[in-house]
Amino acid sequence: ASARHDLYPLPMLPSWVPGAAAGIVSLHFIQKLLFPYFWADLRYLLKVLTYGLRVEMYRLQGRIVTVLDKFVKLAEKQPHKPFLIYEGKVYTYQDVDRRSNRIAQVFLHHEALKKGDTVAMLMGNEPDFIHVWFGLAKLGCVVAFLNFNVRSRSLLHCVSSCEPKILVVGADLLGTLEEILPNLQNDVSVWIMTKDSTFPSVHTLLDKIEAASEDPIPVNRHSANNLRSSVLYIFTSGTTGLPKAAVISHMQVLKGAAGLWAFGATAEDIIYITLPLYHSAASLLGIGGCIELGATCVLKKKFSASQFWSDCKKYNVTVIQYIGELCRYLCSQPVKEGEKNHKVRLAVGNGVRNDVWREFLDRFGAVKICEFYGATEGNICFMNHTGKIGSVGRTNFFYKLFFPFDLIKYDFQKDEPIRNKHGWCEKVKKGEAGLLISKVTAKTPFFGYAGNKRHTENKLLCEVFKKGDLYFNTGDLLVQDHENFLYFWDRIGDTFRWKGENVATTEVSDVIAMLDFIQEANVYGVSVPDHEGKAGMASLILKQNMSLDLEQMHKQVVTYLPSYACPLFLRVQEKMEMTGTFKQQKFRLVDEGFNPSTITDPLYFLDNSKKAYVLLTKEVHEMILSGKMKL
C-alpha cells in the first residue's frame, strides 16, 4: 500500500496558497463587515467618472455633442424605433425629428430669430411640447419652460424675466393666455398651437406646420461651441417671492440625461413619464434620459392613479418616474387583482417617505426605487444606488474628492449659517442636520438665474472655511448617518414643498395682502400626518373695523395663485404679538399647527369639494387627520 502512495503522489499545493486563500476570504468578510457598500460605490463612481471623461474627451477634440445632437444621430440610426407613445399613438425617432424640423422651418421663415434668442413655452404634456422644444433648439434658441399652473401676475413676471422674443402657447392653455395677453410686452410675438385664432395679433402654428418643409436646419444654427452656454431656462420657486429662471447649460442637460443610465437603464427600457415636462425631472432626466439611452418614452398628459398600472401593463413599461406624492396616491388606490404582474423594474425620483416606500415595495413587487437628490440649478447631486430605504444617496471619500460638499451648522432662529468666533462656518457631526453646501469650482460651476444678478449672488456663500472659497447654498438641510447615507431633512427659508411643487411664502402673503380688509398675512407650512411636504397656512390680521370676507379671500387666492400654493388653512389673529421677531412667531405658529382643540383663534379650511373656505371644526380636523377629507 505504501508503494502505491509513492507511485501516485497527491498533488501538494504550495504552502502559501491556503494562507492567501484565508487572507482573501477574511478580506472579503472584513469588506462585507466594514465596507459593505464598497463594490456598489466603486461601480457607481466608475460610471460617473467614465461619463465625465467621455464629455471631457469630446471637449478636448473640440466636438461638443449635445443631447440634441445625440437625438438627431439616433433618428438616422434607428428611424423607425418608437421614441414617444402618447394616448396610444406612436411617434418614431424619425417622426419627431421631422416634425421638429417643420416647426424650426416655420419660425425660420416667419420670425427673425437669431441664435441665442429666448423663446418661452407655455404648454402641457403632449408630443408637440417636445416637437416645439427640439425645433427651437435646432435654431439655436434658448427655450424657457413656463409652469402652466402659475397665474397672471407671477406668470407675467416669469415671461419678462427671461425676455423672450416669442411665446408659444398650447391649445389647452388659451384661457391662461387670455389673462396675461393685455399686459404682455408688445415686443413678444405670441404663437398658439391651433389652426385659427380669435385673438388679434396672435399667430397660429398648426396650419403653418402642415405647409412647412421637413428639411433639416443647417447644423451650424445650433452647434454648441461651449458646454457652458445656456440652452434652457427652467423655473424654480424663488425663496424671496416670485419664481426664478434657473439657467441650464448644455453641461447640465448632459448630466441630467445620464441619470437613468447611471441607475442602470438601457436602450430596451420603456420609460413612463407622468410628471410635468416643465420641471427638470421629466424634461432632462426623463426625455433627455431616453435620448441618452436611445429608449422609448410613454408620455401622459396628466398623472392618473387609477390608470397608472394599466398603462404600465398596456405599454410594457419598465422604468417609471415618481415624486413622493405619486407613490402615496398609488398606495392609497383600492387593491386590485394582479397588481404585481407588470414589468416595472426601476422607479426613479425623489421625495418618497419611508412608510410609503415600504408599502410600495410590499404591494407592487420588486421594483428598485432609485431615489436621488439634486436641485435644478444646483451643482451637486446624490443618487441612492443601493436601494437603502429613506435615503437620497450616499457619499464616500472618493465622491467628495470629485464633488466637494459639506453639511454646516445652521441657526434656525436667525435663518443663517452659524459662524464661530473667527467668522468661519462649522461642519455638523454625523447624525445631525446641517445645511448642504457644495463647492463652486471650474468642474462644478453654478450658472445662476436669468435676468437677476442679485438672486444668483444670494445663492452663494463666501469665506466659508477659508479665505476666498465659494459655495452654492442649496437651501436644504440633510443628515449624514454613520454609514455615510444621506437623508433629506427639511428646506430652510421661506419656501416649502406641497404636491411636488415649491411654494414661496412671500408670494402667497403678497397676494393675500392685496385684499383691502387684510392688515398683515404671515404664511408658513404645517405638517399633516401621512402627507409629504407641508400644507400652506396663513395667519391673518384684519384691518380695524373690518371683517373677514371668506368668499373674497377664496376668489383672490384661486385667481392669483397656482392651486398647490393656495393656503389650505387660515387662522385669524387679533393682533400679531410684537414680542420677538416675525421669524420667531412663525416658529410658534408652525408648532401650533391647525388644531381647533388647542387654538382659540378662529380657523378655516379650504374645502375643495365646496370650493370655499369653511370653519375648521373638531369634526373637520378629525376627518383631515384620518384621511377622509382629501387635501
Secondary structure, DSSP 8 states (H G I E B T S, - for coil): -HHHHHHS------THHHHHHHHHHHHHHHHHHH-TTHHHHHHHHHHHHHHHHHHHHHHHTT----HHHHHHHHHHHSTTSEEEEETTEEEEHHHHHHHHHHHHHHHHHHS---TT-EEEEE--SSHHHHHHHHHHHHTT-EEEE--TT--HHHHHHHHHHH--SEEEE-GGGHHHHHHHGGGS-TT-EEEESSS--SSTT-EESHHHHHHS------GGGT--S-TTSEEEEEEEEETTEEEEEEEEEHHHHHHHHTHHHHTT--TT-EEEE-S-TTSHIIIIIIIHHHHHHT-EEEE-SS--TTTHHHHHHHTT--EEEEEHHHHHHHHTS---TTTT-S---EEEEE---HHHHHHHHHHH-S-EEEEEEE-TT-S-EEE--S--TT-SEE--HHHHHHS-EEEE-EETTTTEE-B-TTS-B-B--TTSEEEEEEE--SSS----BTT-HHHHHHTEEESSSSTT-EEEEEEEEEEE-TTSEEEEEEE-TTEEEETTEEEEHHHHHHHHHTSTTEEEEEEEEE--TT-SS-EEEEEEEE-TT----HHHHHHHHHHHS-GGGS-SEEEEESS---SS-HHHHHHHHHHHTT-TTT--S-EEEEETTTTEEEE--HHHHHHHHHT-S--
